[in-house]
Amino acid sequence: MSSSVDEKGGGSDNPHNDSISVYERPKGWRGVYYHPITQIVMVAFVCFLCPGMFNALTGLGGGGQVNPTISANSTCAVYATYAFFAFFSGTVNNKIGAKRTLLFGTLGAINIHPGAGWFVVTSGALLGVTAAFLWTAQGSIMLSYCTEAQKGIFISIFWAIFNMGAVVGATVSFGQNINSTTNSVSNGTYVGILVLTILGVTIPLLMADPDKMIRTDGTKVAIPRHPSWKSEFYGLWVAIITDPMILLLFPMFFASNYFYTWQFNDYNSALFNIRARSLNNFMYWFSQIIGSGIIGVILDSKRFRRRVRAFTGWGILLAMTFAVHIWAYYYQRTYTRASVPPDSQKMDIYDPRYPAHVWLMIFYGLLDAMWQTTSFWLIGAMSNDTNKLAIYSGFYHSIQSAGAAVVWRMDAIGVPYMNIFLSTWCLVVAGLVFCFPMIYLRIRDTTMLEDEGLTSFLNCEHLAPLVPKVKVVYSRSGKGARELAAQATVILDTTPDVYFGGSIHL
């Protein structure tokens, strides 16, 4: 292997450069502002204030309304449009950039109001469109700003802050309704959450441009070079045919929002009054902060190889899945839609049965956080390329939203609670079953060249041959040079007709 030393500690960000370049990171306050964790925290606060508030209302069951059918139809509309647009949102993200995509995604965070069914459903459909772009930009930024060794921690940091939004929203709701024993929230709850949501729209304007970001190991974030729309949409197909193992994660993605319907509408809303629902909601989202932290530390542990960590995470999800669903089954078999109509007397926080029931919500929160964090971590383990991660993030949100749209509609038309519960349990197990061979066959201890299979085509009709070269650029101080030299592999040279989607980020 040949090598060279860059005395300036920098390098070119030319997409046709055949080197792994190591850059000096900014110092002082600029270093803090441009630090990847700072930017991830800013993204997290966007989601804290926008979808976090949506989660706070959704977690109340029925969106905080007496009639859960209107909320179920609205949520179905959210996820139906979300599923469609998220499939293509990765290409839009690669074309206009993650910062603009994130900003556009915040504009649809429309608050809902009780008693206006048509408005709730329509705003839900609009929210689904913009949410697709918000979450795709979030996934692209979160997984591309970190090094391989930091992905679990970065996901955990994001997930903890994001779910603090739902915790704050649930706290507002609980404070507003602590003396209420009715089954719906007050207008003040909606107003308070709307104010917090509007603040989230301003944060993307303050974020750094992705092309100025340097990771903690000195490598630059590879930014898509914005080729034609035709080539970007063709990249969707290329992303699948070059790495078909992503298809084995689709059942896991499908289940990742499917289970919310039973938890929120068919358990929390069905059994508890608004005071108890608000407290359940708070405990559920707070437990997610703990769950994401636990699984993030495990998935990034330096004591074990990445493959071992992947199988460990899978085993934890399997154990949690059966423990929580067996527990929930013993509650579900005691009630039906007919036995707990919306206007019936609901369980309160002073009911002697309440403590055991709230613990189930806590464990469901732990499972949800671990499931979502592991899903993102597995996507991140498949690639370090920004283009590819944006498309895979779009796939993730598209498939999960399709599952959510289906089950929320099932709930709206009155499918028995037990049927929804059993279908949820089966889908979660199926997601883990399909995920196992993907981990076994695809996850390696480090991301190799052949893992970066996505090519962004500047000219879809003409593909020039790719010539392998090897070159490593050392930093001035030599920090990390040996590690880079040890892990560096073949870098594909490029031609005017082809651009390989990003550098190899070690």
Backbone hydrogen bonds, N-H to C=O, Kabsch-Sander energy under -0.5 kcal/mol:
donor,donor_aa,acceptor,acceptor_aa,energy
4,S,472,V,-2.1
6,D,474,Y,-1.6
7,E,5,V,-0.8
9,G,6,D,-1.6
17,N,14,N,-2.0
20,I,471,K,-0.6
21,S,19,S,-0.8
23,Y,21,S,-0.5
23,Y,218,G,-3.6
24,E,9,G,-0.6
30,R,27,K,-0.8
31,G,27,K,-1.1
32,V,28,G,-1.5
33,Y,29,W,-2.8
34,Y,30,R,-2.8
35,H,32,V,-1.0
39,Q,35,H,-1.8
40,I,36,P,-2.3
41,V,37,I,-2.6
42,M,38,T,-1.9
43,V,39,Q,-2.3
44,A,40,I,-2.6
45,F,41,V,-2.1
46,V,42,M,-1.6
47,C,43,V,-2.0
48,F,44,A,-2.3
49,L,45,F,-2.1
50,C,46,V,-1.6
52,G,47,C,-2.5
53,M,50,C,-0.7
54,F,50,C,-1.6
55,N,51,P,-2.7
56,A,52,G,-1.6
57,L,53,M,-1.8
58,T,54,F,-2.8
59,G,55,N,-2.9
60,L,57,L,-1.1
61,G,58,T,-1.9
64,G,61,G,-1.4
65,Q,62,G,-1.9
70,I,67,N,-0.5
71,S,67,N,-0.9
72,A,68,P,-2.5
73,N,69,T,-2.5
74,S,70,I,-2.3
75,T,71,S,-2.8
76,C,72,A,-2.2
77,A,73,N,-2.1
78,V,74,S,-2.4
79,Y,75,T,-2.4
80,A,76,C,-2.1
81,T,77,A,-2.0
82,Y,78,V,-2.1
83,A,79,Y,-2.5
84,F,80,A,-1.6
85,F,81,T,-2.5
86,A,82,Y,-2.7
87,F,83,A,-0.9
88,F,84,F,-0.5
88,F,85,F,-0.8
89,S,85,F,-1.0
90,G,86,A,-0.6
91,T,88,F,-0.7
92,V,88,F,-1.4
93,N,89,S,-2.6
94,N,90,G,-2.0
95,K,91,T,-1.3
96,I,92,V,-2.8
97,G,93,N,-1.8
101,T,97,G,-2.0
102,L,98,A,-2.6
103,L,99,K,-2.1
104,F,100,R,-2.5
105,G,101,T,-2.0
106,T,102,L,-1.1
106,T,103,L,-0.8
107,L,103,L,-0.6
107,L,104,F,-1.1
108,G,105,G,-0.6
109,A,106,T,-1.4
110,I,108,G,-2.7
116,A,113,H,-1.0
120,V,116,A,-2.4
121,V,117,G,-2.2
122,T,118,W,-2.3
123,S,119,F,-2.8
124,G,120,V,-1.6
125,A,121,V,-1.8
126,L,122,T,-2.0
127,L,123,S,-2.5
128,G,124,G,-1.9
129,V,125,A,-1.2
130,T,126,L,-1.7
131,A,127,L,-2.7
132,A,128,G,-1.4
133,F,129,V,-0.8
134,L,130,T,-2.3
135,W,131,A,-2.5
136,T,132,A,-1.4
137,A,133,F,-2.2
138,Q,134,L,-2.2
139,G,135,W,-2.3
140,S,136,T,-2.3
141,I,137,A,-2.5
142,M,138,Q,-2.8
143,L,139,G,-2.1
144,S,140,S,-1.3
145,Y,141,I,-1.8
150,Q,147,T,-1.3
151,K,147,T,-0.5
151,K,148,E,-0.9
154,F,150,Q,-2.8
155,I,151,K,-2.3
156,S,152,G,-2.1
157,I,153,I,-2.7
158,F,154,F,-2.5
159,W,155,I,-2.9
160,A,156,S,-2.6
161,I,157,I,-2.1
162,F,158,F,-3.0
163,N,159,W,-2.2
164,M,160,A,-1.1
165,G,161,I,-0.9
165,G,162,F,-1.1
166,A,162,F,-0.7
167,V,163,N,-2.1
168,V,164,M,-3.0
169,G,165,G,-2.7
170,A,166,A,-2.8
171,T,167,V,-2.3
172,V,168,V,-2.6
173,S,169,G,-2.3
174,F,170,A,-2.9
175,G,171,T,-2.8
176,Q,172,V,-2.3
177,N,173,S,-1.7
178,I,174,F,-0.5
178,I,175,G,-0.5
180,S,177,N,-1.6
185,V,64,G,-2.5
189,T,186,S,-0.8
190,Y,186,S,-0.9
191,V,187,N,-2.1
192,G,188,G,-2.5
193,I,189,T,-2.0
194,L,190,Y,-2.2
195,V,191,V,-2.1
196,L,192,G,-1.5
197,T,193,I,-2.0
198,I,194,L,-2.1
199,L,195,V,-1.3
200,G,196,L,-1.0
200,G,197,T,-0.7
201,V,197,T,-0.6
201,V,198,I,-1.0
202,T,199,L,-1.1
203,I,199,L,-0.5
203,I,200,G,-0.6
205,L,202,T,-0.8
206,L,203,I,-2.0
207,M,203,I,-0.5
207,M,204,P,-1.0
212,K,209,D,-2.1
213,M,210,P,-1.7
214,I,34,Y,-0.5
215,R,219,T,-3.1
218,G,215,R,-1.7
221,V,213,M,-1.9
223,I,221,V,-0.5
226,H,94,N,-0.5
232,E,228,S,-2.0
233,F,229,W,-2.5
234,Y,230,K,-2.0
235,G,231,S,-1.4
236,L,232,E,-0.6
236,L,233,F,-0.9
237,W,233,F,-0.7
238,V,234,Y,-2.0
239,A,235,G,-2.6
240,I,236,L,-1.0
241,I,237,W,-2.5
242,T,238,V,-2.2
243,D,240,I,-0.5
246,I,243,D,-1.8
247,L,244,P,-1.9
248,L,245,M,-1.3
249,L,246,I,-1.4
250,F,247,L,-1.1
253,F,249,L,-2.4
254,F,250,F,-2.8
255,A,251,P,-1.8
256,S,252,M,-0.8
256,S,253,F,-0.8
257,N,254,F,-0.5
259,F,255,A,-1.2
260,Y,257,N,-0.8
261,T,258,Y,-0.9
262,W,258,Y,-0.5
263,Q,259,F,-1.7
264,F,260,Y,-3.0
265,N,261,T,-1.9
266,D,261,T,-1.5
268,N,263,Q,-2.1
269,S,264,F,-2.1
271,L,267,Y,-1.9
272,F,268,N,-1.5
273,N,347,M,-2.3
274,I,182,T,-2.4
277,R,273,N,-2.9
278,S,274,I,-2.2
279,L,275,R,-1.8
280,N,276,A,-2.9
281,N,277,R,-2.6
282,F,278,S,-2.1
283,M,279,L,-2.5
284,Y,280,N,-2.6
285,W,281,N,-2.1
286,F,282,F,-2.2
287,S,283,M,-2.2
288,Q,284,Y,-0.9
289,I,285,W,-0.9
289,I,286,F,-0.7
290,I,286,F,-1.2
291,G,287,S,-2.7
292,S,288,Q,-2.7
293,G,289,I,-1.5
294,I,290,I,-2.3
295,I,291,G,-2.3
296,G,292,S,-2.1
297,V,293,G,-1.9
298,I,294,I,-1.7
299,L,295,I,-2.6
300,D,296,G,-1.3
301,S,298,I,-1.1
304,F,301,S,-0.8
309,R,305,R,-2.2
310,A,306,R,-2.3
311,F,307,R,-2.2
312,T,308,V,-2.2
313,G,309,R,-2.6
314,W,310,A,-2.0
315,G,311,F,-2.3
316,I,312,T,-2.2
317,L,313,G,-2.1
318,L,314,W,-2.2
319,A,315,G,-2.3
320,M,316,I,-2.6
321,T,317,L,-2.5
322,F,318,L,-1.9
323,A,319,A,-2.2
324,V,320,M,-2.6
325,H,321,T,-2.1
326,I,322,F,-2.0
327,W,323,A,-1.6
328,A,324,V,-2.5
329,Y,325,H,-2.0
330,Y,326,I,-1.2
330,Y,327,W,-0.5
331,Y,327,W,-0.7
331,Y,328,A,-0.7
332,Q,328,A,-2.9
333,R,329,Y,-2.0
334,T,331,Y,-1.8
335,Y,332,Q,-1.4
340,V,336,T,-1.2
344,S,341,P,-2.0
347,M,271,L,-3.2
351,D,348,D,-1.5
354,Y,351,D,-1.9
357,H,353,R,-1.2
358,V,354,Y,-2.4
359,W,355,P,-1.6
360,L,356,A,-1.1
361,M,357,H,-1.2
362,I,358,V,-1.9
363,F,359,W,-2.2
364,Y,360,L,-2.2
365,G,361,M,-2.0
366,L,362,I,-2.0
367,L,363,F,-2.3
368,D,364,Y,-2.5
369,A,365,G,-2.3
370,M,366,L,-2.2
371,W,367,L,-2.5
372,Q,368,D,-2.7
373,T,369,A,-2.5
374,T,370,M,-2.2
375,S,371,W,-2.2
376,F,372,Q,-2.3
377,W,373,T,-2.4
378,L,374,T,-2.5
379,I,375,S,-1.8
380,G,376,F,-2.6
381,A,377,W,-1.8
382,M,378,L,-0.8
382,M,379,I,-1.1
383,S,379,I,-0.7
389,L,385,D,-2.7
390,A,386,T,-2.2
391,I,387,N,-1.9
392,Y,388,K,-2.8
393,S,389,L,-2.5
394,G,390,A,-1.9
395,F,391,I,-2.4
396,Y,392,Y,-2.7
397,H,393,S,-2.3
398,S,394,G,-2.4
399,I,395,F,-2.8
400,Q,396,Y,-2.2
401,S,397,H,-1.7
402,A,398,S,-1.8
403,G,399,I,-1.9
404,A,400,Q,-1.9
405,A,401,S,-2.7
406,V,402,A,-1.9
407,V,403,G,-2.1
408,W,404,A,-2.5
409,R,405,A,-1.6
410,M,406,V,-2.0
411,D,407,V,-2.1
412,A,408,W,-2.0
413,I,409,R,-1.9
414,G,411,D,-1.1
415,V,410,M,-2.4
420,I,416,P,-1.9
421,F,417,Y,-2.6
422,L,418,M,-2.7
423,S,419,N,-2.3
424,T,420,I,-2.0
425,W,421,F,-2.3
426,C,422,L,-2.5
427,L,423,S,-2.2
428,V,424,T,-2.2
429,V,425,W,-2.1
430,A,426,C,-2.5
431,G,427,L,-2.4
432,L,428,V,-1.6
433,V,429,V,-2.3
434,F,430,A,-2.5
435,C,431,G,-1.4
436,F,432,L,-1.6
438,M,434,F,-0.8
439,I,435,C,-2.2
440,Y,436,F,-2.4
441,L,437,P,-2.7
442,R,438,M,-2.4
443,I,438,M,-0.8
443,I,439,I,-0.9
451,D,448,M,-1.2
452,E,448,M,-0.6
452,E,449,L,-1.7
453,G,451,D,-1.4
456,S,499,Y,-1.4
457,F,455,T,-0.6
458,L,456,S,-0.7
458,L,497,D,-0.5
459,N,497,D,-1.0
462,H,459,N,-0.9
463,L,461,E,-0.5
464,A,462,H,-0.6
469,K,491,I,-2.3
473,V,20,I,-1.5
474,Y,4,S,-1.7
474,Y,472,V,-0.6
481,A,478,G,-2.0
482,R,478,G,-0.5
484,L,480,G,-2.4
485,A,481,A,-2.8
486,A,482,R,-2.3
487,Q,483,E,-1.9
488,A,484,L,-2.2
491,I,469,K,-2.5
493,D,467,V,-2.4
495,T,498,V,-0.7
498,V,495,T,-1.3
499,Y,456,S,-1.3
501,G,454,L,-1.1
502,G,500,F,-2.6
505,H,503,S,-0.7
506,L,504,I,-0.6
